[in-house]
Each structure stands twice: as structure tokens, then as C-alpha cells.
Amino acid sequence: MGKRIDREMAAYRGRVAPSPTGLLHLGHARTFWIAQRRALAAGGALILRNEDLDPHRSRPQFAEAMLEDMRWLGLRWQEGPDAGGPFGPYTQSQRRPVYLQTWRQLLAAGWLYPCRCSRKDLAQIAQAPHGEEAIYPGICRPPEPFFDDSTAFASPAGVNWRFRVPLGEVVVFEDSGVGTQRFAAGEDFGDFLVWRRDDVPAYQLAVVADDAAMQITEVVRGADLLRSTARQLLIARALGLPSPAWHHCELLRDARGERLAKRHDALSLRELRRQGMSPQQVRRLAGLHD
């Protein structure tokens, strides 16, 4: 699936990519520490990217807190919003030109189409078999690839833009964390958003564009993003971009078996610090061994 980065030829470049939409928790600590450990073992660089795309949920105070908490934990990065580097800016809200260029490339190649479905329309869509997300049923999907011959869409604003997945194709990728993964387009996920009607690029498009531009050779992140990897591989292939290696980490769960989220303030790094825990104690609590 797509071209792979030749890791024998390219120096290792990993990344951590928190979103400033809440306080970091134990699950973040575990994933980010593993990312740092893999970068150190490979003798490579770790890049910090501030994924503040969502203007409604991102907050400057959370961006400041995540940097402070990550440093306190013992994480160190060689490039990032605070450190600079050759592939900046490292804050997504400052990278709009990169995303617009990516949107235009996909649109020109017939991979995108405008979607005017309302939230009410989408709320009536049946849930996917896995219960994780709704699969878009193709209400606005044209029978043939969409080409904007009239150049009516000089900007993506005003409508949702969806990526036209190759229905029935099985996306397969090797993952060094959880093993070989297979997802069928149209069954495990449908045509997905790459740009929102409120003129915000979606996660899938931004991550592919940024990982390529920053020359990331391995993505380390939580296993809740496995299905996103399949979608991102399709975007990368459509753009002719190389694919990084993948390492997805098992998720930490609370006492009820639910995966940790930013709403679990009791397990936030900020709260654990307030309780007097040391970085070493927090790392052990997250199942990490120095």
C-alpha cells in the first residue's frame, strides 16, 4: 500500500503530536515515552507537533500545560514550536498553506467531492459494525470521480469535502506494535472528511501532509487510530507520498475498562503532579520501565 520510506537511507524521525484540547493524561505519557524511547534507540530525532486544528476546542493554556507537563515527565524533542527546526512551523494552525495545497492536489486528481449533508442527515446514519463510528452511506457521492472543471471551488470553505475511497479495497499494513492490520474500504470506513464546511482541514488530511513535509519515518501513537492509518495510507497513495512505518501502542484503560480520555482529570499529569508524584512514579503507573 503506497511507497515506503527506505529506513536504511533515511535517518529516523519520530514525532509526538498532542492536541491542546485538554490536559495530558497517563495514556499520553505512555505513548509519548514509547515514541521517545524508539527515537533514542534508533539514534534519530523526535519532533513535537502542536495539533491545534480545532479552533473551537484548542486553548492556549492547554498548549502551555502540555509543553510543561511533557518536559516534567522527562520528554525531550529536537524540533518543535519551542525549539524551531527546518520543517516549521510546528503548530498546525500556522500551516494552512500546506493543507490548501494538499486539498487542491486531491481535488484536481478526482479524489474529493463536495458533501452538503447536514448534521441532522448524518445523525440518522446507522453505526458501523464495530460501534466505533458511523460509516458515511454515500448520499452525496457522485457515480464517477468529481472534477471541478468549472473551477467553481476556488476555496474549500462552505461545504464538507470527502475523500472518495476505493470501495471494496482492503488496506493492509504492517504494524510493529500490534501486528498486521487489514481494513476494507466501504466496510470498516466510508468516504471520510478531509475538510470541514467551517473551513477547517480535517485530521486525516493534515496529518498526512505534515508527516510527509516533516519527513517522519515512523509514527508512534495509540491503537485507537489504527483505522485512521488505513485512511491516511489512501491519501498518501493518492498524493504519491511515501508511507512511514507504524507502531501503535495498546491503550491504557480505567478501572471500568474504558480507555483514558482527557475527561479523566483524576489521571491527568497535572493532577498526578499536584498529588506529589514524581516523573518516575508516573511512568511506572503508566506501565513504563526506565
C-alpha positions as CSV (number, residue, x, y, z in Angstrom):
1,M,0.0,0.0,0.0
2,G,1.9,3.1,-1.2
3,K,5.5,3.7,-1.3
4,R,7.5,3.1,1.9
5,I,10.3,5.3,3.2
6,D,13.6,3.5,2.9
7,R,14.6,3.5,6.5
8,E,18.1,2.3,5.6
9,M,18.6,5.5,3.6
10,A,16.6,7.9,5.8
11,A,17.6,8.9,9.4
12,Y,15.0,8.0,11.9
13,R,12.5,10.8,12.5
14,G,9.7,10.1,15.0
15,R,7.1,12.5,16.4
16,V,4.7,13.2,19.2
17,A,1.6,15.2,18.3
18,P,-0.6,16.3,21.2
19,S,-3.7,18.4,20.7
20,P,-4.3,21.3,23.2
21,T,-7.9,20.4,23.8
22,G,-7.4,19.3,27.4
23,L,-4.8,18.2,29.9
24,L,-2.5,15.3,29.0
25,H,-3.1,12.0,30.9
26,L,-1.4,8.8,31.6
27,G,-2.2,7.4,28.2
28,H,-0.4,10.2,26.6
29,A,2.6,9.7,28.9
30,R,2.8,6.1,27.9
31,T,2.6,6.7,24.2
32,F,4.9,9.7,24.1
33,W,7.5,7.9,26.3
34,I,7.5,4.9,23.9
35,A,7.9,7.3,21.0
36,Q,10.9,8.9,22.6
37,R,12.4,5.5,23.5
38,R,12.1,4.3,19.9
39,A,13.7,7.5,18.6
40,L,16.6,7.2,21.0
41,A,17.1,3.5,20.2
42,A,17.3,4.4,16.5
43,G,19.7,7.3,17.1
44,G,17.2,9.6,15.5
45,A,15.2,12.8,16.2
46,L,11.9,13.3,17.9
47,I,9.7,16.1,16.6
48,L,6.9,17.8,18.6
49,R,3.9,19.0,16.6
50,N,1.1,21.0,18.2
51,E,-2.1,19.7,16.6
52,D,-4.3,22.7,17.3
53,L,-6.5,22.4,14.2
54,D,-9.8,22.6,16.1
55,P,-10.4,26.3,16.8
56,H,-13.4,25.6,19.0
57,R,-11.6,23.2,21.4
58,S,-8.0,24.2,21.3
59,R,-6.9,26.5,24.1
60,P,-3.5,28.4,24.6
61,Q,-3.5,27.4,28.3
62,F,-3.6,23.7,27.3
63,A,-0.8,24.2,24.8
64,E,1.3,25.7,27.6
65,A,0.4,23.0,30.0
66,M,1.2,20.2,27.6
67,L,4.7,21.5,27.0
68,E,5.3,21.9,30.7
69,D,3.9,18.5,31.6
70,M,5.9,16.8,28.9
71,R,9.2,18.4,30.0
72,W,8.4,17.5,33.6
73,L,7.8,13.8,32.6
74,G,11.3,13.7,31.1
75,L,10.4,14.0,27.4
76,R,12.9,15.8,25.1
77,W,12.4,16.7,21.4
78,Q,14.8,18.1,18.9
79,E,12.3,20.1,16.8
80,G,9.0,21.8,17.7
81,P,7.1,25.0,18.4
82,D,9.5,26.0,21.1
83,A,12.7,24.5,19.6
84,G,12.3,25.5,16.0
85,G,13.7,23.4,13.2
86,P,14.0,23.1,9.4
87,F,10.4,22.0,8.8
88,G,8.4,24.5,10.7
89,P,6.1,25.9,11.7
90,Y,5.3,23.1,14.1
91,T,1.9,24.3,15.0
92,Q,-0.9,23.2,12.7
93,S,-2.9,26.4,12.9
94,Q,0.0,28.1,11.2
95,R,0.3,25.5,8.4
96,R,-2.8,26.4,6.3
97,P,-1.0,26.9,3.0
98,V,0.3,23.3,3.2
99,Y,-3.2,22.0,3.7
100,L,-4.7,24.1,0.9
101,Q,-2.1,22.8,-1.5
102,T,-2.9,19.2,-0.4
103,W,-6.6,19.8,-0.9
104,R,-6.0,21.2,-4.4
105,Q,-3.9,18.3,-5.4
106,L,-6.5,15.8,-4.3
107,L,-9.4,17.8,-5.9
108,A,-7.5,18.0,-9.2
109,A,-6.9,14.3,-9.2
110,G,-10.6,13.4,-8.7
111,W,-10.2,12.0,-5.2
112,L,-12.6,14.5,-3.5
113,Y,-16.2,15.6,-3.8
114,P,-18.3,18.2,-2.0
115,C,-20.8,17.0,0.6
116,R,-23.7,19.1,1.7
117,C,-25.2,16.6,4.2
118,S,-26.3,18.4,7.4
119,R,-25.6,17.2,10.9
120,K,-29.2,16.0,11.1
121,D,-28.7,13.9,8.0
122,L,-25.6,12.3,9.4
123,A,-27.1,11.7,12.8
124,Q,-29.6,9.3,11.1
125,I,-26.8,7.1,9.7
126,A,-26.5,3.7,11.2
127,Q,-23.5,2.9,13.2
128,A,-20.6,0.9,11.8
129,P,-20.4,-2.8,12.8
130,H,-17.5,-2.1,15.2
131,G,-19.5,0.5,17.0
132,E,-16.7,3.0,16.7
133,E,-18.0,5.4,14.2
134,A,-20.7,5.9,11.6
135,I,-19.9,5.0,8.0
136,Y,-20.9,7.6,5.5
137,P,-23.5,6.0,3.2
138,G,-22.6,7.9,0.1
139,I,-25.5,10.3,0.0
140,C,-23.5,13.0,-1.9
141,R,-21.0,10.6,-3.6
142,P,-21.2,11.1,-7.4
143,P,-21.3,8.0,-9.5
144,E,-18.0,9.0,-11.2
145,P,-15.0,10.8,-9.8
146,F,-15.7,14.5,-9.3
147,F,-13.6,17.0,-11.3
148,D,-14.1,20.7,-10.8
149,D,-13.9,21.7,-14.4
150,S,-15.7,24.9,-13.8
151,T,-13.2,26.0,-11.1
152,A,-16.3,26.8,-9.0
153,F,-14.4,25.8,-5.9
154,A,-11.5,28.2,-5.5
155,S,-11.7,27.6,-1.8
156,P,-12.8,24.5,0.3
157,A,-15.0,26.7,2.6
158,G,-18.7,26.3,2.7
159,V,-19.1,22.6,2.1
160,N,-17.7,19.4,3.6
161,W,-15.2,17.7,1.4
162,R,-15.0,13.9,1.4
163,F,-12.3,11.5,0.1
164,R,-13.7,9.0,-2.3
165,V,-12.5,5.6,-1.0
166,P,-12.0,2.7,-3.4
167,L,-14.9,0.6,-2.3
168,G,-14.0,-3.0,-1.5
169,E,-10.3,-2.4,-1.5
170,V,-8.5,-4.0,1.5
171,V,-5.8,-1.8,3.0
172,V,-3.1,-3.8,4.6
173,F,-0.2,-2.5,6.6
174,E,2.4,-4.0,9.0
175,D,2.5,-2.5,12.5
176,S,5.4,-3.2,14.8
177,G,3.2,-2.6,17.8
178,V,0.1,-4.7,17.2
179,G,0.9,-6.7,14.1
180,T,-0.6,-6.9,10.6
181,Q,-3.7,-4.8,10.1
182,R,-6.4,-5.1,7.4
183,F,-9.3,-2.7,6.8
184,A,-11.8,-2.8,4.0
185,A,-12.8,0.5,2.4
186,G,-16.6,0.8,2.4
187,E,-16.9,-1.7,5.2
188,D,-14.6,-0.6,8.0
189,F,-14.8,3.0,7.0
190,G,-16.5,5.0,4.3
191,D,-15.9,8.3,2.4
192,F,-14.3,10.4,5.1
193,L,-13.9,14.1,5.7
194,V,-10.7,15.9,4.7
195,W,-12.1,19.5,5.0
196,R,-15.0,20.8,7.1
197,R,-17.6,23.3,5.9
198,D,-16.4,25.8,8.5
199,D,-13.1,25.9,6.6
200,V,-11.1,23.7,8.9
201,P,-8.9,21.0,7.4
202,A,-9.7,17.6,8.9
203,Y,-7.3,15.5,10.9
204,Q,-6.7,12.9,8.2
205,L,-5.5,15.4,5.6
206,A,-3.4,17.5,7.9
207,V,-1.6,14.5,9.4
208,V,-0.6,13.1,6.0
209,A,0.6,16.5,4.8
210,D,2.5,17.2,7.9
211,D,4.2,13.8,8.3
212,A,5.4,14.0,4.7
213,A,6.6,17.6,4.9
214,M,8.4,16.9,8.2
215,Q,9.9,13.7,6.8
216,I,8.6,11.5,9.5
217,T,9.9,7.9,9.1
218,E,7.8,6.2,11.9
219,V,4.5,7.2,13.5
220,V,4.1,6.0,17.1
221,R,0.5,6.6,18.5
222,G,-2.4,4.9,20.3
223,A,-4.2,1.9,18.9
224,D,-7.4,3.9,18.7
225,L,-6.0,5.4,15.5
226,L,-5.5,2.1,13.6
227,R,-8.5,2.8,11.3
228,S,-7.2,6.3,10.7
229,T,-3.9,4.7,9.4
230,A,-5.8,2.9,6.7
231,R,-7.4,6.2,5.6
232,Q,-4.1,8.1,5.7
233,L,-2.5,5.4,3.6
234,L,-5.1,6.0,0.9
235,I,-4.5,9.8,1.0
236,A,-0.7,9.3,0.8
237,R,-1.0,7.0,-2.1
238,A,-3.3,9.4,-3.9
239,L,-0.7,12.1,-3.4
240,G,2.2,9.9,-4.4
241,L,3.8,10.3,-1.0
242,P,5.9,7.7,0.9
243,S,4.4,5.9,3.9
244,P,6.2,6.0,7.3
245,A,6.5,2.9,9.4
246,W,3.8,2.3,12.0
247,H,3.9,1.5,15.7
248,H,0.5,1.6,17.6
249,C,0.5,1.3,21.3
250,E,-2.1,-0.5,23.4
251,L,-4.4,1.9,25.2
252,L,-4.5,2.4,28.9
253,R,-7.9,1.9,30.5
254,D,-9.5,2.9,33.7
255,A,-11.0,0.6,36.4
256,R,-14.2,0.2,34.4
257,G,-12.3,-0.8,31.2
258,E,-12.8,2.4,29.4
259,R,-9.9,3.9,27.5
260,L,-8.4,7.0,29.1
261,A,-9.5,10.4,27.6
262,K,-8.9,14.0,28.5
263,R,-12.1,14.0,30.6
264,H,-10.3,11.7,33.1
265,D,-8.9,14.7,35.0
266,A,-8.0,12.5,38.0
267,L,-5.4,10.7,35.8
268,S,-4.1,13.9,34.2
269,L,-0.4,14.5,34.5
270,R,-1.2,17.9,36.1
271,E,-3.3,16.3,38.8
272,L,-0.8,13.5,39.5
273,R,1.9,16.2,39.8
274,R,-0.3,18.1,42.3
275,Q,-0.6,14.9,44.3
276,G,3.2,14.8,44.7
277,M,4.0,12.0,42.3
278,S,7.5,12.1,40.7
279,P,8.0,11.6,37.0
280,Q,9.4,8.1,37.7
281,Q,6.3,7.2,39.7
282,V,4.0,8.4,36.9
283,R,6.0,6.4,34.3
284,R,5.6,3.3,36.4
285,L,1.9,4.0,36.9
286,A,1.7,4.1,33.1
287,G,3.3,0.7,32.8
288,L,6.7,2.1,31.7
289,H,10.1,0.8,32.7
290,D,13.0,3.2,32.5
